[in-house]
């Protein structure tokens, strides 16, 4: 059976991590050909986020936790999570997922379906049909997200045609297939 690991970086997300885990447990393993595990990488949150995850771990062996000694940022958290998922959990697919309830857990089966259909990389998007911004976001966060996405598109893709194709480069919801993290010479290899 193929194994997908959903990697969730957290920092001070005690108010949302329980709902995120509940949603992922309900939806992540709904594709019969996949085993799904959750890996939370916590930036040593002072609000007790890791303790909530540990309570879930006691009931769900498919959940693992890495607690950083100090917060090193989202990039470092993902990197630690990727390495652990590939080297210790034998992941076939890596899924990036935010712990603050901005990504819908019901999207996981769709990401895995795209991998099953031959995709090596699947990007979720708030700006495509079926996507959207979380209803609980205030107008300032929505403005920052849209402005940051536009700026990233401008820097990365202008003036190419990809500027109009890649509409949400800051999505944070991605699935990476095995060829992108298991072939020799790629960055996740030891």
GROMACS elastic network, one bead per residue, 0.5 to 0.9 nm:
[ bonds ]
;  ai    aj funct       b0    kb
    1    32     6  0.89481   500
    1    33     6  0.60672   500
    1    34     6  0.59283   500
    1    35     6  0.65498   500
    2    33     6  0.65763   500
    2    34     6  0.50132   500
    2    35     6  0.60878   500
    2    36     6  0.85284   500
    2    91     6  0.79488   500
    2    92     6  0.62322   500
    2    93     6  0.81475   500
    3    33     6  0.88876   500
    3    34     6  0.57449   500
    3    36     6  0.57990   500
    3    37     6  0.75892   500
    3    89     6  0.86099   500
    3    90     6  0.73940   500
    3    91     6  0.52338   500
    3    92     6  0.52288   500
    3    93     6  0.65188   500
    3    94     6  0.89260   500
    4    28     6  0.89115   500
    4    34     6  0.68425   500
    4    35     6  0.62296   500
    4    37     6  0.63784   500
    4    38     6  0.85914   500
    4    85     6  0.88703   500
    4    90     6  0.89865   500
    4    91     6  0.56219   500
    4    92     6  0.57910   500
    4    94     6  0.59252   500
    4    95     6  0.71122   500
    4   112     6  0.82262   500
    4   175     6  0.88952   500
    5    35     6  0.84883   500
    5    36     6  0.57109   500
    5    38     6  0.56344   500
    5    39     6  0.66920   500
    5    82     6  0.88763   500
    5    85     6  0.64390   500
    5    86     6  0.88252   500
    5    89     6  0.80243   500
    5    90     6  0.89510   500
    5    91     6  0.59653   500
    5    92     6  0.78875   500
    5    93     6  0.63306   500
    5    94     6  0.52487   500
    5    95     6  0.60795   500
    5    96     6  0.86961   500
    6    24     6  0.86609   500
    6    28     6  0.84987   500
    6    36     6  0.72500   500
    6    37     6  0.61818   500
    6    39     6  0.60162   500
    6    40     6  0.82567   500
    6    85     6  0.88374   500
    6    93     6  0.84990   500
    6    94     6  0.61937   500
    6    96     6  0.60399   500
    6    97     6  0.64766   500
    6   108     6  0.88385   500
    6   175     6  0.87203   500
    7    37     6  0.86775   500
    7    38     6  0.61518   500
    7    40     6  0.59205   500
    7    41     6  0.72732   500
    7    78     6  0.71202   500
    7    81     6  0.61493   500
    7    82     6  0.75264   500
    7    85     6  0.81400   500
    7    94     6  0.70901   500
    7    95     6  0.59066   500
    7    96     6  0.51931   500
    7    97     6  0.59653   500
    7    98     6  0.82160   500
    8    38     6  0.74574   500
    8    39     6  0.61165   500
    8    41     6  0.60624   500
    8    42     6  0.82050   500
    8    77     6  0.85939   500
    8    78     6  0.78633   500
    8    81     6  0.81612   500
    8    95     6  0.85943   500
    8    96     6  0.64816   500
    8    97     6  0.51580   500
    8    98     6  0.55242   500
    8    99     6  0.57208   500
    9    39     6  0.84276   500
    9    40     6  0.58106   500
    9    42     6  0.58020   500
    9    43     6  0.75940   500
    9    73     6  0.89448   500
    9    74     6  0.64624   500
    9    77     6  0.58532   500
    9    78     6  0.65679   500
    9    81     6  0.81322   500
    9    96     6  0.84904   500
    9    97     6  0.76442   500
    9    98     6  0.64900   500
    9    99     6  0.65463   500
   10    13     6  0.61037   500
   10    14     6  0.89395   500
   10    17     6  0.81282   500
   10    40     6  0.69825   500
   10    41     6  0.61231   500
   10    43     6  0.62088   500
   10    44     6  0.86599   500
   10    45     6  0.76813   500
   10    49     6  0.76471   500
   10    50     6  0.87366   500
   10    74     6  0.81521   500
   10    77     6  0.83753   500
   10    98     6  0.75590   500
   10    99     6  0.58723   500
   10   100     6  0.79593   500
   11    14     6  0.83865   500
   11    41     6  0.87366   500
   11    42     6  0.58421   500
   11    43     6  0.52391   500
   11    44     6  0.70124   500
   11    45     6  0.50640   500
   11    46     6  0.83049   500
   11    47     6  0.84281   500
   11    49     6  0.73192   500
   11    71     6  0.77561   500
   11    99     6  0.86276   500
   12    15     6  0.80901   500
   12    42     6  0.85295   500
   12    43     6  0.82288   500
   12    44     6  0.84265   500
   12    46     6  0.66461   500
   12    47     6  0.54129   500
   12    48     6  0.73856   500
   12    49     6  0.60783   500
   13    16     6  0.54638   500
   13    17     6  0.57065   500
   13    18     6  0.89343   500
   13    45     6  0.78463   500
   13    47     6  0.75187   500
   13    48     6  0.83029   500
   13    49     6  0.57403   500
   13    99     6  0.68355   500
   13   100     6  0.63747   500
   14    17     6  0.55998   500
   14    18     6  0.73374   500
   14    45     6  0.85884   500
   14    47     6  0.62619   500
   14    48     6  0.61037   500
   14    50     6  0.80759   500
   14    51     6  0.87541   500
   14    52     6  0.70095   500
   15    18     6  0.72615   500
   15    19     6  0.82675   500
   15    49     6  0.81522   500
   15   100     6  0.83201   500
   16    19     6  0.55450   500
   16    20     6  0.62311   500
   16    21     6  0.87713   500
   16    49     6  0.89927   500
   16    99     6  0.67272   500
   16   100     6  0.54268   500
   16   101     6  0.63015   500
   17    21     6  0.60575   500
   17    22     6  0.84725   500
   17    49     6  0.70834   500
   17    52     6  0.76778   500
   17    53     6  0.76186   500
   17    99     6  0.55867   500
   17   100     6  0.66612   500
   17   101     6  0.77746   500
   18    21     6  0.52071   500
   18    22     6  0.60654   500
   18    23     6  0.85459   500
   18    49     6  0.89452   500
   18    52     6  0.70669   500
   18    53     6  0.75955   500
   18    56     6  0.82935   500
   18    99     6  0.89644   500
   19    22     6  0.50088   500
   19    23     6  0.60431   500
   19    24     6  0.85181   500
   19    99     6  0.89163   500
   19   100     6  0.89644   500
   19   101     6  0.74782   500
   20    23     6  0.52123   500
   20    24     6  0.61728   500
   20    25     6  0.85994   500
   20    98     6  0.84542   500
   20    99     6  0.60587   500
   20   100     6  0.72460   500
   20   101     6  0.58776   500
   20   103     6  0.87200   500
   20   104     6  0.86419   500
   20   105     6  0.73732   500
   21    24     6  0.50668   500
   21    25     6  0.59991   500
   21    26     6  0.84924   500
   21    38     6  0.80860   500
   21    53     6  0.83917   500
   21    56     6  0.82301   500
   21    99     6  0.82535   500
   21   105     6  0.87522   500
   22    25     6  0.52002   500
   22    26     6  0.62250   500
   22    27     6  0.87794   500
   22   105     6  0.89577   500
   23    26     6  0.51287   500
   23    27     6  0.62425   500
   23    28     6  0.80904   500
   23   104     6  0.80188   500
   23   105     6  0.54197   500
   23   106     6  0.75795   500
   24    27     6  0.51855   500
   24    28     6  0.51179   500
   24    29     6  0.82066   500
   24    38     6  0.81230   500
   24   104     6  0.86372   500
   24   105     6  0.50774   500
   24   106     6  0.75543   500
   24   108     6  0.80037   500
   25    28     6  0.58010   500
   25    29     6  0.71169   500
   25    36     6  0.86821   500
   25    37     6  0.87618   500
   25    38     6  0.85197   500
   25   105     6  0.85278   500
   26    29     6  0.73588   500
   26    30     6  0.76966   500
   26   105     6  0.80846   500
   26   106     6  0.83276   500
   27    30     6  0.55042   500
   27    31     6  0.86172   500
   27   105     6  0.60901   500
   27   106     6  0.54097   500
   27   107     6  0.81270   500
   27   108     6  0.69319   500
   27   109     6  0.71605   500
   28    31     6  0.75329   500
   28    34     6  0.87834   500
   28    35     6  0.84429   500
   28    36     6  0.60716   500
   28    37     6  0.82206   500
   28   105     6  0.69818   500
   28   106     6  0.73021   500
   28   107     6  0.84049   500
   28   108     6  0.55507   500
   28   109     6  0.63291   500
   29    32     6  0.70058   500
   29    33     6  0.87238   500
   29    34     6  0.64360   500
   29    35     6  0.60829   500
   29    36     6  0.54770   500
   29    37     6  0.85096   500
   29   108     6  0.84583   500
   29   109     6  0.76129   500
   30    33     6  0.88113   500
   30    34     6  0.80231   500
   30   108     6  0.87803   500
   30   109     6  0.65889   500
   31    34     6  0.56824   500
   31    35     6  0.82152   500
   31   109     6  0.60273   500
   31   112     6  0.77091   500
   31   113     6  0.80416   500
   32    35     6  0.78426   500
   34   112     6  0.80942   500
   36    62     6  0.72991   500
   37    61     6  0.84863   500
   37    63     6  0.58374   500
   37    64     6  0.78471   500
   37    89     6  0.87593   500
   37    91     6  0.89288   500
   38    62     6  0.62089   500
   38    64     6  0.62369   500
   38    65     6  0.83997   500
   39    62     6  0.84365   500
   39    63     6  0.58880   500
   39    65     6  0.56428   500
   39    66     6  0.75225   500
   39    81     6  0.69668   500
   39    84     6  0.87610   500
   39    85     6  0.76230   500
   40    50     6  0.84169   500
   40    53     6  0.76736   500
   40    63     6  0.77102   500
   40    64     6  0.63395   500
   40    66     6  0.62682   500
   40    67     6  0.82381   500
   40    81     6  0.77762   500
   40    99     6  0.85242   500
   41    44     6  0.89074   500
   41    50     6  0.88032   500
   41    64     6  0.86738   500
   41    65     6  0.59385   500
   41    67     6  0.59048   500
   41    68     6  0.72617   500
   41    77     6  0.58842   500
   41    78     6  0.75721   500
   41    80     6  0.77020   500
   41    81     6  0.63719   500
   42    45     6  0.65112   500
   42    49     6  0.74778   500
   42    50     6  0.64917   500
   42    65     6  0.74433   500
   42    66     6  0.62192   500
   42    68     6  0.61411   500
   42    71     6  0.78792   500
   42    77     6  0.75152   500
   43    46     6  0.89662   500
   43    50     6  0.89682   500
   43    66     6  0.86939   500
   43    67     6  0.61447   500
   43    68     6  0.51293   500
   43    69     6  0.73337   500
   43    70     6  0.58936   500
   43    72     6  0.68246   500
   43    73     6  0.75323   500
   43    74     6  0.85968   500
   43    77     6  0.74378   500
   44    47     6  0.88788   500
   44    48     6  0.86080   500
   44    49     6  0.82893   500
   44    50     6  0.74734   500
   44    67     6  0.56890   500
   44    68     6  0.55450   500
   44    69     6  0.62028   500
   44    70     6  0.56647   500
   44    71     6  0.60946   500
   45    48     6  0.61750   500
   45    49     6  0.60072   500
   45    50     6  0.70384   500
   45    67     6  0.86130   500
   45    70     6  0.86234   500
   45    71     6  0.78875   500
   46    49     6  0.76107   500
   46    50     6  0.89325   500
   47    50     6  0.84744   500
   48    51     6  0.52166   500
   48    52     6  0.65785   500
   48    53     6  0.88988   500
   49    52     6  0.53464   500
   49    53     6  0.65000   500
   49    54     6  0.88428   500
   50    53     6  0.50199   500
   50    54     6  0.61549   500
   50    55     6  0.87571   500
   50    65     6  0.76197   500
   50    66     6  0.86755   500
   50    67     6  0.72211   500
   51    55     6  0.63763   500
   51    56     6  0.88338   500
   52    55     6  0.52147   500
   52    56     6  0.66103   500
   52    57     6  0.88022   500
   53    56     6  0.51266   500
   53    57     6  0.61877   500
   53    58     6  0.88527   500
   53    63     6  0.81340   500
   53    64     6  0.83169   500
   53    65     6  0.72109   500
   54    58     6  0.63823   500
   54    63     6  0.87293   500
   54    64     6  0.83723   500
   54    65     6  0.75156   500
   55    58     6  0.53633   500
   55    59     6  0.71240   500
   55    60     6  0.89560   500
   56    59     6  0.54033   500
   56    60     6  0.59916   500
   56    61     6  0.86972   500
   56    63     6  0.74107   500
   57    61     6  0.59266   500
   57    62     6  0.75806   500
   57    63     6  0.54057   500
   57    64     6  0.67055   500
   57    65     6  0.82099   500
   58    61     6  0.71075   500
   58    63     6  0.88578   500
   59    63     6  0.89376   500
   60    63     6  0.59129   500
   61    64     6  0.75445   500
   66    80     6  0.84121   500
   66    81     6  0.78457   500
   66    84     6  0.89388   500
   67    70     6  0.83400   500
   68    71     6  0.63624   500
   68    72     6  0.77798   500
   68    77     6  0.80393   500
   69    72     6  0.87795   500
   71    74     6  0.86006   500
   71    76     6  0.88409   500
   71    77     6  0.84020   500
   72    75     6  0.79220   500
   72    76     6  0.58825   500
   72    77     6  0.70022   500
   73    76     6  0.55763   500
   73    77     6  0.62837   500
   73    78     6  0.88118   500
   74    78     6  0.61384   500
   74    79     6  0.85511   500
   75    78     6  0.52314   500
   75    79     6  0.61692   500
   75    80     6  0.86982   500
   76    79     6  0.50105   500
   76    80     6  0.61646   500
   76    81     6  0.84682   500
   77    80     6  0.52454   500
   77    81     6  0.61014   500
   77    82     6  0.85919   500
   78    82     6  0.59565   500
   78    83     6  0.85540   500
   78    96     6  0.77699   500
   79    82     6  0.51044   500
   79    83     6  0.62444   500
   79    84     6  0.85877   500
   79   188     6  0.84420   500
   80    83     6  0.52922   500
   80    84     6  0.61486   500
   80    85     6  0.85165   500
   81    84     6  0.51583   500
   81    85     6  0.59375   500
   81    86     6  0.85189   500
   82    85     6  0.51394   500
   82    86     6  0.61254   500
   82    87     6  0.84024   500
   82    91     6  0.89318   500
   82    94     6  0.69784   500
   82   181     6  0.88781   500
   82   188     6  0.73793   500
   83    86     6  0.53241   500
   83    87     6  0.58183   500
   83    88     6  0.78479   500
   83   188     6  0.62687   500
   83   189     6  0.82419   500
   83   190     6  0.88905   500
   84    87     6  0.52317   500
   84    88     6  0.51648   500
   84    89     6  0.65923   500
   84    90     6  0.85698   500
   84    91     6  0.89719   500
   85    88     6  0.57412   500
   85    90     6  0.62060   500
   85    91     6  0.54623   500
   85    92     6  0.88330   500
   85    93     6  0.89324   500
   85    94     6  0.74516   500
   86    89     6  0.58253   500
   86    92     6  0.74963   500
   86    93     6  0.86481   500
   86    94     6  0.82232   500
   86   181     6  0.79232   500
   86   182     6  0.81920   500
   86   188     6  0.79338   500
   86   189     6  0.87874   500
   87    90     6  0.58276   500
   87    91     6  0.78817   500
   87   189     6  0.87544   500
   87   190     6  0.88416   500
   88    91     6  0.82799   500
   91    94     6  0.67137   500
   91   178     6  0.80452   500
   92   176     6  0.86133   500
   92   177     6  0.66150   500
   92   178     6  0.50638   500
   92   179     6  0.88043   500
   92   181     6  0.85704   500
   92   182     6  0.84629   500
   93   112     6  0.83959   500
   93   115     6  0.83250   500
   93   175     6  0.65786   500
   93   176     6  0.55252   500
   93   178     6  0.56694   500
   93   181     6  0.85442   500
   94   174     6  0.80159   500
   94   175     6  0.55556   500
   94   176     6  0.51476   500
   94   177     6  0.68750   500
   94   178     6  0.81501   500
   94   181     6  0.86969   500
   95   108     6  0.83004   500
   95   111     6  0.84864   500
   95   173     6  0.71561   500
   95   174     6  0.55247   500
   95   176     6  0.64032   500
   95   177     6  0.89986   500
   96   172     6  0.62259   500
   96   173     6  0.52792   500
   96   174     6  0.52417   500
   96   175     6  0.65180   500
   96   176     6  0.85666   500
   97   102     6  0.87582   500
   97   103     6  0.67261   500
   97   105     6  0.86897   500
   97   172     6  0.64431   500
   97   173     6  0.53875   500
   97   174     6  0.74282   500
   98   101     6  0.67596   500
   98   102     6  0.65796   500
   98   103     6  0.63810   500
   98   172     6  0.69438   500
   98   173     6  0.74978   500
   99   102     6  0.75788   500
   99   103     6  0.81753   500
  100   103     6  0.79538   500
  101   104     6  0.71283   500
  101   105     6  0.86474   500
  101   134     6  0.78690   500
  102   133     6  0.74515   500
  102   134     6  0.55593   500
  102   135     6  0.89120   500
  102   136     6  0.86590   500
  102   137     6  0.85949   500
  103   106     6  0.87689   500
  103   107     6  0.78861   500
  103   124     6  0.89435   500
  103   133     6  0.88554   500
  103   134     6  0.78667   500
  103   171     6  0.89745   500
  103   172     6  0.84829   500
  103   173     6  0.69972   500
  104   107     6  0.56794   500
  104   108     6  0.80401   500
  104   134     6  0.89676   500
  105   108     6  0.58875   500
  105   109     6  0.86417   500
  106   109     6  0.66184   500
  106   110     6  0.78572   500
  107   110     6  0.53260   500
  107   111     6  0.64428   500
  107   112     6  0.89059   500
  107   124     6  0.82507   500
  108   111     6  0.51366   500
  108   112     6  0.63148   500
  108   113     6  0.86203   500
  108   175     6  0.87262   500
  109   112     6  0.51082   500
  109   113     6  0.60512   500
  109   114     6  0.86945   500
  110   114     6  0.63272   500
  110   115     6  0.87459   500
  111   114     6  0.52582   500
  111   115     6  0.64663   500
  111   116     6  0.87607   500
  111   122     6  0.63018   500
  111   123     6  0.80854   500
  111   124     6  0.79091   500
  111   174     6  0.77552   500
  111   175     6  0.62870   500
  112   116     6  0.60933   500
  112   117     6  0.85311   500
  112   122     6  0.86952   500
  112   175     6  0.76081   500
  113   117     6  0.61493   500
  113   118     6  0.88402   500
  114   118     6  0.65942   500
  114   119     6  0.57135   500
  114   120     6  0.85705   500
  114   121     6  0.85863   500
  114   122     6  0.69006   500
  115   118     6  0.52418   500
  115   120     6  0.63157   500
  115   121     6  0.74383   500
  115   122     6  0.73208   500
  115   175     6  0.78328   500
  115   176     6  0.81351   500
  115   177     6  0.64010   500
  116   119     6  0.71954   500
  118   177     6  0.87803   500
  119   122     6  0.66684   500
  119   176     6  0.85903   500
  119   177     6  0.71109   500
  120   175     6  0.80544   500
  120   176     6  0.59462   500
  120   178     6  0.72025   500
  120   179     6  0.66577   500
  120   180     6  0.66985   500
  121   174     6  0.71806   500
  121   175     6  0.57388   500
  121   177     6  0.59377   500
  121   180     6  0.79644   500
  122   173     6  0.84570   500
  122   174     6  0.55176   500
  122   175     6  0.50631   500
  122   176     6  0.66039   500
  122   177     6  0.83164   500
  123   168     6  0.87597   500
  123   169     6  0.86151   500
  123   171     6  0.74795   500
  123   172     6  0.82053   500
  123   173     6  0.61667   500
  123   175     6  0.66843   500
  123   176     6  0.88413   500
  124   128     6  0.85429   500
  124   131     6  0.79665   500
  124   168     6  0.82225   500
  124   171     6  0.63874   500
  124   172     6  0.77102   500
  124   173     6  0.50914   500
  124   174     6  0.58612   500
  124   175     6  0.84311   500
  125   128     6  0.57943   500
  125   129     6  0.87118   500
  125   130     6  0.87309   500
  125   131     6  0.59330   500
  125   132     6  0.77920   500
  125   167     6  0.74558   500
  125   168     6  0.55747   500
  125   169     6  0.81235   500
  125   170     6  0.86622   500
  125   171     6  0.57710   500
  125   172     6  0.87051   500
  125   173     6  0.74682   500
  126   129     6  0.82031   500
  126   130     6  0.78587   500
  126   133     6  0.59169   500
  126   167     6  0.85050   500
  126   168     6  0.66859   500
  126   171     6  0.70432   500
  127   130     6  0.83723   500
  127   131     6  0.58222   500
  127   132     6  0.63072   500
  127   133     6  0.83553   500
  127   167     6  0.62313   500
  127   168     6  0.62849   500
  128   131     6  0.53192   500
  128   132     6  0.77024   500
  128   167     6  0.78996   500
  128   168     6  0.86508   500
  129   132     6  0.81826   500
  132   135     6  0.86107   500
  133   136     6  0.86165   500
  133   137     6  0.74863   500
  133   142     6  0.75820   500
  134   137     6  0.56900   500
  134   142     6  0.88947   500
  135   138     6  0.81855   500
  137   140     6  0.80627   500
  137   141     6  0.60703   500
  137   142     6  0.63153   500
  138   141     6  0.55525   500
  138   142     6  0.63267   500
  138   143     6  0.87324   500
  139   142     6  0.50044   500
  139   143     6  0.60391   500
  139   144     6  0.86310   500
  140   143     6  0.50350   500
  140   144     6  0.62001   500
  140   145     6  0.85934   500
  141   144     6  0.50867   500
  141   145     6  0.61011   500
  141   146     6  0.85996   500
  142   145     6  0.51476   500
  142   146     6  0.61867   500
  142   147     6  0.84911   500
  143   146     6  0.52586   500
  143   147     6  0.59397   500
  143   148     6  0.83077   500
  144   147     6  0.51232   500
  144   148     6  0.57537   500
  144   149     6  0.83104   500
  145   148     6  0.51651   500
  145   149     6  0.60451   500
  145   150     6  0.85781   500
  145   170     6  0.78280   500
  146   149     6  0.51326   500
  146   150     6  0.61703   500
  146   151     6  0.86106   500
  146   168     6  0.84810   500
  147   150     6  0.51222   500
  147   151     6  0.61021   500
  147   152     6  0.85598   500
  148   151     6  0.51019   500
  148   152     6  0.60664   500
  148   153     6  0.85332   500
  148   169     6  0.89311   500
  148   170     6  0.74616   500
  149   152     6  0.51222   500
  149   153     6  0.61369   500
  149   154     6  0.85390   500
  149   167     6  0.75965   500
  149   168     6  0.58153   500
  149   169     6  0.59079   500
  149   170     6  0.56744   500
  149   171     6  0.83617   500
  150   153     6  0.50843   500
  150   154     6  0.60907   500
  150   155     6  0.86745   500
  150   167     6  0.80024   500
  150   168     6  0.80201   500
  150   169     6  0.84324   500
  151   155     6  0.61766   500
  151   156     6  0.84839   500
  152   155     6  0.52043   500
  152   156     6  0.58874   500
  152   157     6  0.80693   500
  152   168     6  0.87633   500
  152   169     6  0.66203   500
  152   170     6  0.75746   500
  153   156     6  0.52125   500
  153   157     6  0.53975   500
  153   158     6  0.68536   500
  153   162     6  0.84821   500
  153   163     6  0.58394   500
  153   164     6  0.85975   500
  153   166     6  0.72473   500
  153   167     6  0.73576   500
  153   168     6  0.78881   500
  153   169     6  0.66414   500
  154   157     6  0.56933   500
  154   158     6  0.50014   500
  154   159     6  0.78588   500
  154   163     6  0.69494   500
  155   158     6  0.63928   500
  156   162     6  0.89397   500
  156   163     6  0.79326   500
  157   160     6  0.55878   500
  157   161     6  0.75857   500
  157   162     6  0.57226   500
  157   164     6  0.85802   500
  157   166     6  0.82835   500
  158   161     6  0.76673   500
  158   162     6  0.75926   500
  158   163     6  0.54877   500
  158   164     6  0.89143   500
  159   162     6  0.81259   500
  159   163     6  0.67447   500
  160   163     6  0.58521   500
  160   164     6  0.82380   500
  161   164     6  0.57840   500
  161   165     6  0.67883   500
  162   166     6  0.57285   500
  162   167     6  0.87071   500
  163   166     6  0.58851   500
  163   167     6  0.73195   500
  164   167     6  0.64811   500
  166   169     6  0.63919   500
  168   171     6  0.55441   500
  169   172     6  0.81095   500
  170   173     6  0.86171   500
  171   174     6  0.77317   500
  176   179     6  0.83081   500
  176   180     6  0.65789   500
  176   181     6  0.76393   500
  177   180     6  0.58834   500
  177   181     6  0.72565   500
  177   182     6  0.89278   500
  178   181     6  0.54728   500
  178   182     6  0.56647   500
  178   183     6  0.80004   500
  179   182     6  0.54947   500
  179   183     6  0.57866   500
  180   183     6  0.66160   500
  180   186     6  0.72883   500
  180   188     6  0.89052   500
  181   184     6  0.85308   500
  181   186     6  0.63358   500
  181   187     6  0.73908   500
  181   188     6  0.58017   500
  181   189     6  0.72695   500
  182   185     6  0.86845   500
  182   186     6  0.72187   500
  182   188     6  0.74212   500
  182   189     6  0.68617   500
  183   186     6  0.61070   500
  183   189     6  0.78406   500
  184   187     6  0.87453   500
  184   189     6  0.67218   500
  185   188     6  0.83405   500
  185   189     6  0.66716   500
  185   190     6  0.89941   500
  186   189     6  0.59020   500
  187   190     6  0.80588   500
